[in-house]
Amino acid sequence: MNRVLELKVPPDRHYTPQALLEIAGVHVAAGKPDDSQRTLRKVKDHFQTTKFAHPHLHWQAYLATADLLRRQQKYAEAIREYEQSMQIQGLDDNALARCEMFIGECCLAMNEPAQAAEHYLAAAEKHPKADVGTKVQALLTAGDCQVRAGHRDAAMKCYEQAGDLPGASGDQTKTAKQKIEQLAK
């Protein structure tokens, strides 16, 4: 067995939040989700007591916890973690848009495509400084969710927005046009 995966975190030792995030990842790789959750709890506790925490490290702790819950198919709990992560001050629009998309994935896993579409749309529309590629992907996925929910017109609107977004890659524009054509049949 790989010695790294045998790592145990002594309770009396203090680690940096970044090291704890990495240790939590090792626990996940070793198939020890409970150990990972305990380690991530330490990271979150650290940020609650530290005034000058780096927002992206704080966000990563919530993100790692939510990802772990999602792997365990605890989607409602994962959504709460993603929503809490969005409350962290100082996050950029890319981080916020990614959280909306992760929430959308959880909604899809819970077979709630209309709710998923709302989060994908929020990723594209509520975070204006997010990367164009992220916005286009969010709109395309929102359209797919609308199709699953039986909302053809709403899906068409999403696909059209995705195809018309300035700065979209050629592949993304092509995909949007293909989806529009398929829906028009």
C-alpha positions in Angstrom: 0.0 0.0 0.0 1.2 3.5 -0.8 2.5 5.1 2.4 0.9 8.4 1.6 -2.5 6.9 1.9 -1.7 5.7 5.4 -1.4 9.2 6.6 -2.9 10.0 10.0 -3.4 13.5 11.2 -2.6 13.7 14.9 -5.3 15.8 16.7 -2.7 18.0 18.5 -0.8 19.0 15.4 -1.6 22.3 13.5 -1.4 22.4 9.8 -2.0 25.2 7.3 -5.4 25.2 5.6 -3.8 24.3 2.3 -2.1 21.2 3.8 -5.4 20.2 5.4 -7.2 20.4 2.1 -4.5 18.2 0.5 -4.8 15.7 3.4 -8.6 15.6 2.9 -8.0 14.7 -0.7 -5.6 11.9 0.3 -8.4 10.6 2.6 -10.8 10.6 -0.3 -8.3 8.8 -2.5 -7.9 6.2 0.3 -11.6 5.6 0.5 -12.0 7.3 3.9 -14.7 9.9 3.5 -15.3 10.2 7.2 -11.7 11.1 7.8 -11.9 13.6 4.9 -15.0 15.3 6.4 -13.3 15.6 9.8 -10.3 17.2 8.1 -12.4 19.6 6.1 -14.3 20.6 9.2 -10.9 21.6 10.7 -10.3 23.8 7.7 -13.7 25.5 8.0 -13.2 26.0 11.7 -9.8 27.6 11.0 -11.5 30.1 8.6 -14.2 31.0 11.1 -11.5 32.0 13.6 -9.2 33.7 11.2 -9.9 37.3 10.1 -7.6 37.4 7.1 -8.5 34.2 5.3 -7.8 33.9 1.6 -11.3 33.6 0.1 -10.4 30.9 -2.5 -8.9 28.6 0.2 -12.0 29.0 2.3 -14.1 28.3 -0.8 -12.1 25.2 -1.6 -12.9 23.8 1.8 -16.6 24.1 1.1 -16.2 22.9 -2.4 -14.3 19.8 -1.3 -16.9 19.0 1.3 -19.7 19.5 -1.2 -17.9 17.3 -3.8 -17.5 14.6 -1.2 -21.2 14.7 -0.3 -22.1 14.6 -4.0 -20.0 11.5 -4.5 -21.9 9.9 -1.6 -25.1 10.9 -3.4 -26.1 13.3 -0.6 -27.2 15.9 -3.0 -29.3 18.1 -0.8 -26.4 18.4 1.7 -24.0 19.1 -1.1 -26.3 21.9 -2.4 -26.2 23.5 1.1 -22.4 23.4 1.1 -22.3 25.0 -2.4 -24.7 27.7 -1.3 -22.7 28.4 1.8 -19.5 28.6 -0.3 -21.2 31.3 -2.4 -21.6 33.5 0.7 -17.8 33.9 1.1 -16.8 37.5 0.5 -14.2 38.1 -2.2 -15.0 35.3 -4.6 -14.8 36.2 -8.3 -17.6 35.5 -10.8 -15.9 32.4 -12.2 -16.0 30.7 -8.7 -19.6 31.8 -8.2 -20.7 30.6 -11.6 -19.0 27.2 -11.0 -21.0 26.8 -7.7 -24.2 27.5 -9.6 -23.3 24.9 -12.1 -22.4 22.3 -9.4 -25.8 23.0 -7.7 -27.4 22.4 -11.2 -25.6 19.0 -11.4 -27.0 18.1 -8.0 -30.5 19.1 -9.0 -30.2 16.9 -12.2 -29.0 14.0 -10.0 -32.2 14.5 -7.9 -34.2 14.4 -11.2 -35.2 18.1 -10.9 -34.3 19.4 -14.4 -36.3 22.7 -14.2 -34.6 23.6 -11.0 -31.2 22.6 -12.5 -31.9 24.9 -15.5 -32.5 27.8 -13.1 -29.0 27.4 -11.6 -27.3 27.0 -15.0 -29.0 30.2 -16.1 -27.9 31.9 -13.0 -24.3 30.8 -13.7 -24.6 32.5 -17.1 -26.6 35.6 -16.2 -25.9 36.6 -12.6 -22.1 36.5 -12.9 -21.2 38.9 -15.7 -17.4 38.6 -15.3 -17.3 34.8 -15.6 -15.4 33.4 -18.6 -17.3 33.3 -21.8 -16.7 29.6 -22.2 -18.3 29.0 -18.8 -21.3 31.1 -19.6 -21.8 29.3 -23.0 -21.5 25.9 -21.3 -24.0 27.0 -18.6 -26.5 28.1 -21.3 -26.1 24.9 -23.3 -26.7 22.8 -20.2 -29.6 25.0 -19.1 -31.1 24.3 -22.5 -30.6 20.6 -22.1 -32.3 20.8 -18.7 -35.2 22.7 -20.2 -35.6 19.9 -22.8 -35.7 17.3 -20.1 -38.3 19.4 -18.2 -40.4 19.6 -21.4 -39.9 23.3 -21.9 -39.1 23.5 -25.6 -39.3 27.3 -26.0 -37.2 28.0 -23.0 -34.6 25.5 -24.3 -34.5 27.2 -27.7 -34.0 30.5 -26.0 -31.0 29.1 -24.0 -29.4 27.6 -27.1 -29.9 30.9 -29.1 -28.3 32.9 -26.3 -25.4 30.5 -26.2 -24.8 30.7 -29.9 -25.0 34.5 -29.9 -22.7 35.1 -27.0 -19.7 37.2 -28.2 -16.4 35.4 -27.7 -17.8 31.9 -27.8 -15.5 29.4 -29.3 -16.3 28.0 -32.8 -17.1 24.6 -31.3 -19.5 26.0 -28.8 -21.3 28.1 -31.4 -21.5 25.0 -33.6 -23.0 22.9 -30.8 -25.6 25.6 -30.1 -26.6 25.7 -33.7 -26.9 21.9 -33.8 -29.1 21.9 -30.7 -31.3 24.5 -32.3 -31.6 22.5 -35.4 -32.4 19.3 -33.5 -35.1 21.1 -31.5 -36.6 22.7 -34.6 -37.3 19.2 -36.1 
